[in-house]
């Protein structure tokens, strides 16, 4: 599942991941994250730290408290180095934008293993 409010990024990531064999679900707005994740039961969530006006770190914290989502691996991403804050909030991994496709795929496969 991709959580990002940037349409171009969503399109690029969806295409990349589908070409690598992933089934992709999008949640382009903060209010769609929980209903989509609960309904779809994703194997992994790739989430931007900044989702419109919402705080991805707070959303991640709430996910870790949610009975249906607490164990879903979450990879956070940002154009700023927020790795420490993301890990403290419960992220399984952090990836700094811009990242090469190989790094994204390796990170997703690692947290799903």
Secondary structure in CASP SS format (residue, H / E / C, confidence):
PFRMAT SS
TARGET T0000
AUTHOR 0000-0000-0000
METHOD secondary structure of the structure
MODEL  1
X C 1.00
X E 1.00
X E 1.00
X C 1.00
X C 1.00
X C 1.00
X H 1.00
X H 1.00
X H 1.00
X H 1.00
X H 1.00
X H 1.00
X H 1.00
X H 1.00
X H 1.00
X H 1.00
X H 1.00
X H 1.00
X H 1.00
X C 1.00
X C 1.00
X C 1.00
X C 1.00
X C 1.00
X C 1.00
X E 1.00
X C 1.00
X C 1.00
X C 1.00
X H 1.00
X H 1.00
X H 1.00
X H 1.00
X H 1.00
X H 1.00
X H 1.00
X H 1.00
X H 1.00
X H 1.00
X H 1.00
X C 1.00
X C 1.00
X C 1.00
X E 1.00
X E 1.00
X E 1.00
X E 1.00
X E 1.00
X C 1.00
X E 1.00
X E 1.00
X C 1.00
X C 1.00
X E 1.00
X E 1.00
X H 1.00
X H 1.00
X H 1.00
X H 1.00
X H 1.00
X H 1.00
X H 1.00
X H 1.00
X H 1.00
X H 1.00
X C 1.00
X C 1.00
X C 1.00
X C 1.00
X C 1.00
X C 1.00
X C 1.00
X E 1.00
X E 1.00
X E 1.00
X E 1.00
X E 1.00
X E 1.00
X C 1.00
X C 1.00
X C 1.00
X C 1.00
X H 1.00
X H 1.00
X H 1.00
X H 1.00
X H 1.00
X H 1.00
X H 1.00
X C 1.00
X C 1.00
X C 1.00
X E 1.00
X E 1.00
X E 1.00
X E 1.00
X C 1.00
X C 1.00
X C 1.00
X C 1.00
X H 1.00
X H 1.00
X H 1.00
X H 1.00
X H 1.00
X H 1.00
X H 1.00
X H 1.00
X H 1.00
X H 1.00
X H 1.00
X H 1.00
X C 1.00
END
